[in-house]
Amino acid sequence: MKVKRIDHIGIAVKGIEQAGKFYTDILGLEIDDIEHVSDQKVNVAFLPVADSEVELLESTDSDGPVAKYLGSRGEGVQHIAFRVEDIEEALRELKEKGVRLIDQAPRKGAGGARIAFIHPKETNGVLVELCERGN
């Protein structure tokens, strides 16, 4: 598996507009885009930082994964995403090594990415996302 870089850090927030003010008004970052991802029941705001991004995740449904995260842990870092060269190859390699996965196959993520999550019990409690993008 070839990990190219950290793609983004996902932060669960109650509201993008309110939470985004810190990143825009204080840190001087800009929200590049806000996208609704219906499969994951979230709105996602992208704030580019060099060759990575901060991703603010706002739940759109009380039974969505981000809503459940907010209910149990509150706002904060929800996951870290690593950009991989070939997500299908990465998943095959992880399966061969016996790594427990949340996603057995890639699915569509925000920003046109193909994503898959590794179970946090394999990563010392950190939700790790693998991400493949066209560029």
KANORHU-V838849 format. One record per residue. N is the residue number from 1. RES is the residue in one small letter. SS is DSSP state (H for helix, E for strand, - for the rest). Layout:
# KANORHU-V838849
n | res | ss
N | RES | SS
N | RES | SS
This chain:
# KANORHU-V838849
n | res | ss
1 | m | -
2 | k | -
3 | v | E
4 | k | E
5 | r | E
6 | i | E
7 | d | E
8 | h | E
9 | i | E
10 | g | E
11 | i | E
12 | a | E
13 | v | E
14 | k | -
15 | g | -
16 | i | H
17 | e | H
18 | q | H
19 | a | H
20 | g | H
21 | k | H
22 | f | H
23 | y | H
24 | t | H
25 | d | H
26 | i | H
27 | l | -
28 | g | -
29 | l | -
30 | e | -
31 | i | E
32 | d | E
33 | d | E
34 | i | E
35 | e | E
36 | h | E
37 | v | E
38 | s | H
39 | d | H
40 | q | H
41 | k | -
42 | v | E
43 | n | E
44 | v | E
45 | a | E
46 | f | E
47 | l | E
48 | p | E
49 | v | E
50 | a | -
51 | d | -
52 | s | E
53 | e | E
54 | v | E
55 | e | E
56 | l | E
57 | l | E
58 | e | E
59 | s | E
60 | t | -
61 | d | -
62 | s | -
63 | d | -
64 | g | -
65 | p | H
66 | v | H
67 | a | H
68 | k | H
69 | y | H
70 | l | H
71 | g | H
72 | s | H
73 | r | H
74 | g | -
75 | e | -
76 | g | E
77 | v | E
78 | q | E
79 | h | E
80 | i | E
81 | a | E
82 | f | E
83 | r | E
84 | v | E
85 | e | -
86 | d | -
87 | i | H
88 | e | H
89 | e | H
90 | a | H
91 | l | H
92 | r | H
93 | e | H
94 | l | H
95 | k | H
96 | e | H
97 | k | -
98 | g | -
99 | v | -
100 | r | -
101 | l | E
102 | i | -
103 | d | -
104 | q | -
105 | a | -
106 | p | -
107 | r | E
108 | k | E
109 | g | -
110 | a | H
111 | g | H
112 | g | H
113 | a | -
114 | r | E
115 | i | E
116 | a | E
117 | f | E
118 | i | E
119 | h | -
120 | p | H
121 | k | H
122 | e | H
123 | t | -
124 | n | -
125 | g | -
126 | v | -
127 | l | -
128 | v | E
129 | e | E
130 | l | E
131 | c | E
132 | e | E
133 | r | -
134 | g | -
135 | n | -
